[in-house]
Amino acid sequence: MSRSRRSQDLILALRLVAPGTDLREGIDRILQAGMGALIILGDGPEVLALCSGGFLFDAEFTPQRLSELAKMDGAIILSPDARRVARANVHLVPDPDIPTNETGTRHRTAERVAKYVDVPVISVSEDMSVVTLYRNNDKHTLEPIPRVLARANQALQTLERYKSRLDAVAASLSALEVEDLVTARDVVTVLQRTEMVRRIAEEIEEYVIELGTDGRLALLQLEELMGGVEADQRLVSKDYMVGGPDYELEDLVGQLAHLDTEELLDLRNVLECLHLPPGTNLDTPIQPHGFRLLHKIPRLPDLVADHVVERFESLQKIMRASVEDLNDVEGVGEARARAIKEGLSRLAESSILDRYV
């Protein structure tokens, strides 16, 4: 199963078994003792309906208690937040007609319970010392932390390279906007690169969740690399998309996210997400509204930037506007009008300088 396609339910379950949690410590104790276990994270009526026999506990959860209870053959029923032990030594009787690809008795039972009841189920293999997490139709085998950490670091290196390329095409777009030379290809290239970066970051986020407390440094690197990326994606989209009552910014972002990898590599598919007028191709000249460059001006509120775009409609008209014209816009004022005028001038100079030097 692709990491990027994991369900949110499985990701939430991974948080409960990540290093640094009491539940993970208890599972590690079971592995160190060479034992197996079947653990259900849920004690609702639908779970109890599958239980036969066992002992009612209703006791506080501790890692030591979990490893001691694992010495018995039956399943252990925990509260959904893994803070209390509800039952132990329970015999589970799921529907035998539920399909399963597992071979071991414990794993077959775990998969069937997870498919029948919407709760996380953990199976600890006694023979193989493998921990498997099931949730609905999803299955994930917990890997050794050094292996997950190595994959996270490799993904971070990939993200850094892609982010560097994104910064380059975004800077190029800024210069082209200032010179009024933008084509649809320039815009969709930025959107394509942004979506690629976002998907790599999404994969790293899942590694970080799985690493728990061991993923703190990876999380800091991820946050530094991704600072402003999603905001820039939305601003580029607002600058160029043709929206309407039935197609808004969230629809564009969602449509981009639903493109598979092969579709994303074809710029024409990204172009369709912008809903530009019929006949627009990759080499068609287009103009930005100006949201993105206005956002780069320090201390300019988003609402004021929206008013400026609403008044002038395009970046080129905003750049040609005088201080007096800008002053007439609601919420601007003379001081802010001068800041906008000077800010755009500085952005234009630096963008063109970066492009040609």
N, C-alpha and C positions, 0 to 999 in steps of 0.2 A: 504494500500500500504506500502510495506517495505521501511524504510528510506534509506537503502543502495541501493535501486533500483530506487530512484527518478531520474528523468531526469535532466541533467545539466541546461536546460532551466528553469525548476521549481526552482532550487536552485538559479539561477541568479535573478529570480523574488522575491524569499524570501529575498534577500539582500535589495531590494527596500522597503520592508514593515517591516524591522527589527526595533526594538527599537533604538531610536537615530536618525532616519531619519525623515525628514519633513512629508513624506507621512504617516508614522506610527502615528505621532502626530496628523495629520488631521483625520485619522481613529479613533483614540482614542477620539477625540472631538465629532465625529459623534456618537460614542457609548455612551459617557457621556450625550449627549443630547437626547438619546433615539430615534434616527432616523435611517433610513436605507439608503443604497446607492448602486449604481452600477457604478464601476469605470473601465475604459478601459485604459491600459497603451500602447498607440499606436495611432497615428493620421494619418497613411498612407492612401493611396487611398482605400486599401482593407477594412479598418475599416470604412471610410467615406461612402463607398458604402452601408453599412448596416444601416446608420443613416437616420432618417427622422425627420424634424423639429428641434427644439432647437435653441440655440443662439451661435453665433460665438464669442469667447472671445479673444483668443491669448494673454493671460495675464500671468504674472509671477505667479508661484504656491506659495501659502502660506497655512499652516495648517488652518488658520482662514478662508481663502477664500474657501477652500474645504468644511468645515463644513457649511458655509453659502449656498453654491451651493447645498448641499445635502438636503436643505429644499424643493427644487423642486423635482418633482417625477421622472424626466428623468435621463438618464445616464450621467456621466461626462467623457469627453474624455481628457486624459492627453497626453503629449509627452512621448516617450518611456523612457526617463530618469526621468520622473515625475518632471520636472523643470518648465513646462508651462502648463496652462490650455488652451486647444484648443477649446472645446465646452462644453456646459452644457444644461441640460433639454432636452436631445436627446432621441428620441424614436428609439430603436434598432429593426431591423427586420431581424433576422437570419433565415436560412432555417428551417421551422418547421419539416422537415423530419429527421433532425439530431437527433439521439437517445439521450435521457437524462434520468437519474434516479431520478432527482430532482423533488420535488413536488411544491415548491413555484414558483410564476411567475418570481421573480427576479433571483432566483438561476437557473431556467430552461434557462432563457435567457443568463445568464452568462456562463453556461456550453456549450451551443450551439455556442455562439460567440467564445469561446476559442477553440472549436473543428474546427470551420470553418476558423478562422483567427489565425495565429501564433503570438498571443500577450497575455500577462497576463491580466486576468480579475478578479476583486475583487468584491465580493458580501458581503455587510454588512447587516445582518438580523435585521430588526427593532424589531421583536417580541422576538427573541431568543438572541439578542445581540451577534451573532456569526459572525466572519469574515472568509470567505472562499476564497481561492486563486485557480484559475483555469489556467491551461496552457496546450494546446493541449488536450491529454487524461488524464492528471494528475489533481488531486484535493487534496488540503491540507487545513485543517481547523486550523487556528491559535489558539494555546492554551494559557492560562494565563502564563505569564512569570515565576512565582514561580513553576509551574508544569514542564515546560520545563527545568528550572534550576535544579530541583530535579532529573530529568531523566539524565541530563548531568553529574551531580555529581555521580550518581550511575554507569553510563557508565565509568567514569574516574576511579572509584574504581575497576571495572572489568578489565579495561585496565592495571591498575597497577599490578594486580595479574597475568595476562597473560604475561606482559612484564617481570616480575620476573622469570617466568618459561622459557621464551624465553632466557633470559640471562644465565640461568643455562644450557640449552641444547647447546647454542652457545659456552659456556666455555668448556663444555665437548667435543664438536667437535674439538676445538682448541687443546686440550690435545691429542685426538685420532689422529689428523693430525700429530702432532709432533712425536708420537710413531708409525706412519704408521699402525694404526689399524682401520681405518675408514671403515664402511660398508655403503651400500646405505641407510639403515634404519636410520643411524645417520644423514645423509645429508637431507633426505626428512622430517625427524622430525623437523629440524631447519626451512626448507622452509614452512612446514605446520604451525608451530607456528608463523612464521613471517607473513604469510598471514592472520592468525586469528587476530593478533595484528593490522595489517593494516586495516582490515575490521571494527574492533571496533573503530579505530581512524577515519575512514571515517564517521561512524555514528556520532561520537562526533563532527566532523567538521560541520555537518549539524545542529546539535543542536546549535553550536556556531554562525553559520550564522543566525539562527532563533532568537537567543538571542540578536544579534546586540551589542550595547554598554554594555549590561548587561552580555555579555559572555567573557569579557576580561580576567578574572582570569582563567576561564576554558580553554581559548586558551593558556595561559602561561603554565598551567599544561600539556596540550596536547603536546605542542612543546618540553617541557622538557622530557617527557616520550618517544617521538618518535624520539628524536635526534639520527641519524645514523641507524635507523632500516631499512629504504628502501635501503640505500647504502649497508648495510650488506647483504640484500637479493640479491642484484645484484652481489655482490662479491662472495657469496656462489654459485650462479647460474653459474657465469663465471668459477669458480674453477672446476665444475663437469659436466656441460652440454656438450653434444656432438652436436655442432652446424654444420651449413652448409649454403650454399647459400639460401636455402629455410626455414631455421629455425635459427633465431638469438636470442640474449638475450631478445629483446622486445617481440618476439613471446612467449618465455617461461613465461615472466612476465604476458603477456596477457592471456595465457592459464591457469595459476594459478588463475587469477582474475575471470575467467569465470566458474570455478568449483563452483557448489552450495555447501551448507554447508555439506550435507551428503556425497557428492563426496570428499570434502576436508578432511573429517575425515578418509577416507580410504587412507592409505599411498601408496597403489599401484597406485592410480590415480595421486598422486603427483610424484611418480617415473616415470610415463610415460612422464611427462612434461620435464624431463631431457634428453629424447631421447638417453638413454644409449644403448650400443650394445644389440642385441637380446639375450635372455637368462639371462639377469641381473635380479636378484631378490633382495628382501630387505636385504638378508644376504650376498650378494656378496661384497667382498672387493673392494674398489675403492680408487684412489689416487687423491688428489687435485693438481691443477697447482701451487697454491701458491699465488694467487692474494690477498686473504683475509688477510693472515698473513703479507705479504709485505705492505699492506695498513696500518697496525698498527705501522709501523716504522715511527717515526717522520720525517717530511720534506723530505720524499721520493716522488718525483713527480710520478703521475700515469703513464706517458709515460715511465719513466725509469723502473718502476715496470713491465710494459708490455714488455719492452726489455729483462729484466731478465727472465721472464717466457718464452718468445719466445726462448731464448738461452738454458735454462735448462729443460723446459717442465714440470717438476714436483717439488713439494715442497721438497721432499726428496733429489733430486739432487741439489737443490739450497742450502739446509742446509749443504750438504757435500762439496759444492764448496769451494775452498780456496779463500783468498783475491785476489790472483793473477788471478784466474779464473773469479771472479766477476769484477775485474778491466778491463778485456778485453771486457766487454759488453758495447755497445754504450751508452754514456751518464752517465756512472757510475763514473769512476775515482777512485783513490786510497782512498781518504777520505771517499767517499760514499760507497765504497766496504767494508771498515772496519765498517762503520755504519750499513750496512746491516748484515754483519756477526755477530757483537755484538748484534744488535737488535734482530735477530732471536734466538740467544743463550739465551738472557734474556726472550723472549717470551716462549721459550721451558721450561726453568726452572720454570717460574711462572705458566704456564699451567699445568705442571705435578704436581707441588706443590699443586695447587688448587684442582686437581683431587683426590689426595691421602691423603690429610690432612683433 
